[in-house]
Amino acid sequence: MQTAEIIAIGSELLAPDRTDTNSLWLTEKLNSIGIEVRLKTIVGDDDARLEQAIKDAVKRSKVVITTGGLGPTEDDVTRKVAARALGRRLLLDEDVLAVIRERFQAFGRTMPERNSRQAMVIDGSEVLPNPNGSAPGLFIEHEGAAVALLPGPPREMRPMFVDYVQARLAARAGAVRVVRRMLRVAGFGESALDEQIAPIYTQFENPQTTILFNNTEIEIHLTAKAKTEAEAQALLDDLTGRLEERLGNAIFSFCGEKMEEVIGLKLAVGGYTLAVAESCTGGLIAERLTDVPGSSKYFVEGVVAYSNEAKVRTLNVDRDLIRRNGAVSVEVDEAMADGIRKRAQSDFGISVTGIAGPDGGSKEKPVGLVYIALSDEAHTESKRLMLPGDRQLVRWRASQAALDLLRRRLI
């Protein structure tokens, strides 16, 4: 199976507020044609480090893709550094220069002289047209490796890869296809989940299984390789079925859907409506639900009743109930769920109350104590949870647990 490396170029990508989305997109495309990405590198606008990165990449991998650094400014060094790394000359291509000039003229502008550097091409390379920008790409066959230099802006890079690079690489990849699937699981910790399913997935070399933990759930990533996509899907179906037999309803998503998407679909299909009352989560559940397109079909109302007075005034919670049990209690939580359902006249009402921290806890009611409740016309149920983590993590986990309670009711 052919392997690939991606080199993302630009000092801005090393800043704490930037994400290299090009590499993520390219990885998905390469996997789909049977090429496995083994390494991703981010290199700033540093000639020496970039030259070494390219030299190393073409020695290790049959496919090397760079993104960025093809612009007209002084810090756009990809062409000259790649030429040096590959031991080739850099030449001015008059045809490319004419295309760049025409592009500027089409907008009624004169091409700045510095843009002529974008017409410099590596000897022996093929120019990749860029109808969405001024920087053409380059494709080079070098000692058995395919090297593609692509622009950095996604609106330029993506169509260039699809139109001029993908088919060439697919022909090189041969008859191997890589298909991935992500299952999402609720109600398990990472080690507890692995204890349950390791006896199953360790029997398989193909598909491969990876377990990842995020803030609110566990993700099971499955990767299958086969001659065709259909064969790879069949391998995934087999392993997925075995995992489902072991985990049952704990698996809430088989194609990577988020909990709020799964909930939304079940509510919409069943014709049900939902309202939520939140205290410690501060509107997070409502935000997640309404992030899903079409949520107006089933989501009626959300109330953030943060203070005790708000719980009494907005949700009709008995003041004496709060006085006797405290706002963080099963009694108040159930009253909140029942109150929001009646207020909104919805089929279901969800409520959350708790102590997210870092302050406000006590020996009897420590930080991380959360109650979730679910009310419908027939009855109200609730759960007491002790959630680890900082304030934000407690809030996220509480929102996930509340939505999962509704999911299991809808099942």
Order of alpha helices (4+ residues) and beta strands (2+ residues): beta-alpha-beta-alpha-beta-alpha-beta-alpha-beta-beta-beta-beta-alpha-alpha-beta-alpha-beta-beta-alpha-beta-alpha-beta-alpha-beta-alpha-alpha-alpha-beta-beta-beta-alpha
